[in-house]
């Protein structure tokens, strides 16, 4: 039995980078919602920009998870 260590390392590296990126993106979405709540009392367009940015982060997370499920299924 031969193990292709280069392929295993490649899969590990890509999985690690994708996981860190996805968690970071979700964290940015949560921070954006927090900023939106604190900025809503001040008025202006800051709250709207923070909310839109947070929703965009969550949408990108959902797209990445959906793409991963698509790759597994097909």
TAPE-V50010 format. One record per backbone hydrogen bond with DSSP energy under -1.0 kcal/mol. CO is the residue of the C=O (numbers start at 1). NH is the residue of the N-H. If there is no record, write none. Layout:
BEGIN
[[CO	NH] [CO	NH]]
END
This chain:
BEGIN
[[3	5] [4	8] [5	9] [6	10] [7	11] [8	12] [9	13] [10	14] [11	15] [12	16] [13	17] [14	18] [15	19] [16	20] [17	21] [18	22] [19	23] [20	24] [21	25] [22	26] [23	27] [24	28] [25	29] [26	30] [27	31] [28	32] [29	33] [30	34] [31	35] [32	36] [33	37] [34	38] [35	39] [36	40] [45	49] [46	50] [47	51] [48	52] [49	53] [50	54] [51	55] [52	56] [53	57] [54	58] [55	59] [56	60] [57	61] [58	62] [59	63] [60	64] [61	65] [62	66] [63	67] [64	68] [65	69] [66	70] [67	71] [68	72] [69	73] [70	74]]
END
